[in-house]
Amino acid sequence: MGKAIVDAIRQAGVVGAGGAGLPTHVKADATAQTVLVNGASCEPLLMSDPYLMEKQVDGMLRGLEAMMDCTGASKGIVCLKGKHAAAMKSVREAVARRGSRFEAFEMGDFYPAGDEQVMVYEVLGGIVPERGIPLQIGAVVSNVESLYNIAHALDGKPVTHRYLTVGCEVARPMVVRVPVGTRVSEVLNFAGGPTIREYRVVDGGPMMGRVLPDADQPVTKTTSGLLVLPPDHNVVARKVMDPRALKRLTNTVCCQCSQCTDLCPRSLLGHSLHPHKLMRVLDGQTVNSPIAKEALLCSECGICEKFACPMGISPREVNAMLKKELMQAGVKWEYDGRPLAASRFRDERRIPTSSLVRRLGLAGYEAHPPFAGDFEPTEVRIPLRQHIGAPAAAVVSVGQSVTVGDLIGEIPEGTMGARVHASIRGTVSAVENGIITIRA
């Protein structure tokens, strides 16, 4: 039974919908004692997961049960913030109907509650080893929409659509369901259009999302939100700054106050991560510096950059640059096996979401937007790489007719990847640059 479920997940092209995009069949083909549902809405302003937990809870729980069956887990715990009252009520009632294998866990409203290592500690009390994964302490963490997609996979329905939040400077903030490959500009128009003339779009949340080069980009399986903000907004500015200039600024300005380390979620779990020390790693020293290796432990949550630093510099961006350089050089973190213990100051140093929202300059945008239904475009541009691993290989050609759910991209043999499927009915008009274009 477990292998059949794993194969159904693989066939459907399910990936981690929370942002990373790990092919879910890889995670499902493991052995665990507990499956945690990550419904914490880690990033401020993103509301599609609370919507799904409120309105599509039975589908989500069916996916959770399938994940439990294929991993052998005896317990499934749905984790969400108590502030999402309607979703919490729906989850508690649904869990109660399904028996003792399932639980609801109410999380506090802090950032980053949805970081999987933070969640494991909050719910299970265990600390994931440095540079490790929850599976090492018997847990698998799955996103709400990933589980919802697993439920559809069991019925032979592949991933073709995405729920996402459209917010900030748009006329009608909303949660909406769109076909994968829909142009961002069309989604924004469906939401009434931007309310400001000059703007940038953040794909994802304000903390860890990326600023899109333009609104012609496609929605992917991992697009959780589209936030429209002024180009000089606090959330946008550091994300688009030249990395080299940012590094020079950091090396010059950092006063070594250590507030970034004091508030770092991974440091507070006992990991050997000291962001303030990483700010002193000079160009050319990265690969051979024992301090620089700590960057491999960074989750890039952004607290150091957006909340902790009194100088307004960007430890997260520097950490990301160091990590990339180390990984390209093949440098790995060597965990020494020492027992890890959370800081006794951890609870006091958790960042309330309300405080973070104010610091980000996003007050006034945090209301729960309504669900606006489905948007159906006349053209989609579907990337063959929307996941961790190798890009899918196109199995369609120009002029071919396809319908919703048809396979258009296959996992290359011997690689880790995810299948890609047509999200609208139409004709393939282009297969180029890793993108398949379909016109209705």
C-alpha positions, 0 to 999 in steps of 0.5 A: 500500500505504501509503495502505491501511495508513493508512486501516485505522489510521484506520478502526480508531480507533487512537490513541497508547496511551502517554498523549497519544492522538494519532490514529495515522493522522496519525503514520502518514501521514508520511515517516521513516527510522526507527520507534522502538518505545517499550517503555521503560515510562517510568513506574515500576510500569506493566507492560503493555508488557513483558507485550505484548513478551513474550507478543504480540511477533509482533503488535507487530512486525507493527504495526511493519512496517506503520508502516515500510511506510507511512512508508517507514522502512528501520529499525525499532528496538524499545527496552526496558529490559534489566531486563525480561529475559523481554521482552528475550529475546522481542524479541531472538529475534523480531527475529532471525527478521525480518532486518536491517530490525529491531533491539532496543535495550537502554535503561538503567533511568532516568526518563524513558527513555520520553520520546520526545525522550530516547529519540531521543537515546539510540538515534539520537544526535539532538536534536529541536528545541525544541518539535519532534517526532522526525519533524524528524530523521527518526524516528517513535516509536510505543507498544507497544500502539499497534503491537499495535492496528495489527496488529489494524487490518490484519485489520479489528479496531478498538480495543475493549480496553485492557491496563493495570496495576492496582497498589499498594493492591489485593489482587491487583496485575495486568496485565489486559485490559478493554473500553474504557469499563469503570468503574474501580471494577469493575476494582479489584473484579476485582483483589480491591478496595482494601486501604485504606478511604480511597484515590484512584486515579491514572490512568496512572503516578505521575509524569505520571498524573492523580488521578481524581475518583472510581472511577466514571470509565471506562477509555479507550484511553489508560489505561495503569494504575490505581494505588490510593494513600492520599489523603495519599500523596506521589504524590497530594497535589500533584496535587489541590492547588488550583492557585492556592494552589500557585502562591502557595506556589511564589512564596513558598518557592522558594529559586532553588537551580536543582536543578530545572533541573540535573536537567531532561531537556529542559534536559540535551538543550540546550533553553532550559528553566530551571524555577527561573526560571519559579518567579519569574513572577508572576501577570499577567506570563505572556503578556508574559514572555520567561522564561514562554515557556520553559514551552512546552518543558516535557514535564511529566515531574515530575522537578522536582517529585518528585525535584529540589526540596528545598523540596517545591514543584511546578515541574511544576504551575506550568509546566503552568499557565503553559503553559496560559495561554500557549497560550490566549493564542496565544503560540508558541515561536520556535526560533532555529535554534541547534545544540543540544548535550546537557549533558556532565553528562547521563549523571551526572544521569539519575535511576535508576528505583530511586532515584525509586521510593524517593523517591516512597514506592513501594518494595514495589510495583514487582514484575512483577504477573501477567497476570490475563486478560480482565475482561468487564463488563455495562456500559460508558461509552465517551467520544467523546473519548479522543484529541487533536483533536475528539471523535467524533460519535455515530452510534448512538441509544438502544435500538440493538443493537450488537456488539463492534467496531461503529462508534459514533462517527465523526470529524467531517468536516474535523477531526483525530480518532479513531473510537470503537467498541463494546467489548461486545455489548449495547444503547445505553442512553444518549448524553449528555454526550459518553459512550455507555453500552452495557448487555449 
